[in-house]
Amino acid sequence: MKQVLVDMDGVLADVYRQFQLYEERETGKQINLEQLVGILELDAFPNGKKHVTSEGFFRTAPVIDGSIEGLKYLNEKYNVLIVSSATEFPQSLTEKVDWLHEHFPFISWKQIILCGEKKSIRGDIMIDDHPKNLDFFEGKKIIFSQPHNGLLKSDQYKRVNSWQDVMSVL
Amino acid sequence: MKQVLVDMDGVLADVYRQFQLYEERETGKQINLEQLVGILELDAFPNGKKHVTSEGFFRTAPVIDGSIEGLKYLNEKYNVLIVSSATEFPQSLTEKVDWLHEHFPFISWKQIILCGEKKSIRGDIMIDDHPKNLDFFEGKKIIFSQPHNGLLKSDQYKRVNSWQDVMSVL
């Protein structure tokens, strides 16, 4: 059975929506995603660096549309590992696993890897929104569309725009 | 540069000492390590399962003798990754990274992996006290002596009894 590495932020967790909500709560201003194309998340939101280290940010993140059904599908067909860059923000670690248990209860703790860098994780297929993770990966690379990677054109990756897309590709 | 995977519990963190301290605090009884040879940690300590899920258990664990000097030595000579089975106990995750930052400040967040199972982590050398982790590993296997693995005799692993031993082997 092939092993699929599935990213969390930007693939399962809707961190853009969460940044928007936090920003609006703090400043009263709405930030439009169209103006953030090609900019990394933490540079795109004025208070992003503060919010990403604040308690509850990851624990209360919205779930990306279709990801529950999509991950269930993958989990029946592949060895799924959830692989998230998370050790940079220690407070996020417990929150991320609690969040996974709440929204994706069919994913066991044995299937979760929280790391700094992903280049030492083995797999056949990787679904990620960040080229920096995909570029070190030896298997099939699937890039999940998010504003920050919107300008990227590359034959290196298969682009998917939704979990519907993921299910039709895999 | 070769990549060395270094376990936390039983290699860097003295979880036996921590279990003994928690047990004594709870029951007033001292538990002798000699009587625990060949028994897995959570079966060896009467209240182990309760203590391992309690707040602060991992955050306040004592450091294994010689591990700071030993890990510093490895970190200059190898690509070191700290790889810990931790997602079974979500509360341990943030505690473990905070603990590493306190006692091993020369280890970056980029060098930390917290997982359920270690079999998808790539490396050349693994230092671990649990055969279940070493058995799936393809590189050089170094078993760090702890009471639970005391009865194990195998040519599959190089046994080390201390961080002094680690430094003379690597």
Interface residues (C-beta under 8 A of the other chain):
Chain A: Q3 L81 T87 E88 P90 Q91 L93 T94 V97 D98 H101 S108 W109 K110 Q111 I112 I113 L114 C115 G116 E117 S120 I121 R122 G123
Chain B: Q3 L81 T87 E88 P90 Q91 L93 T94 V97 D98 H101 S108 W109 K110 Q111 I112 I113 L114 C115 G116 E117 S120 I121 R122 G123
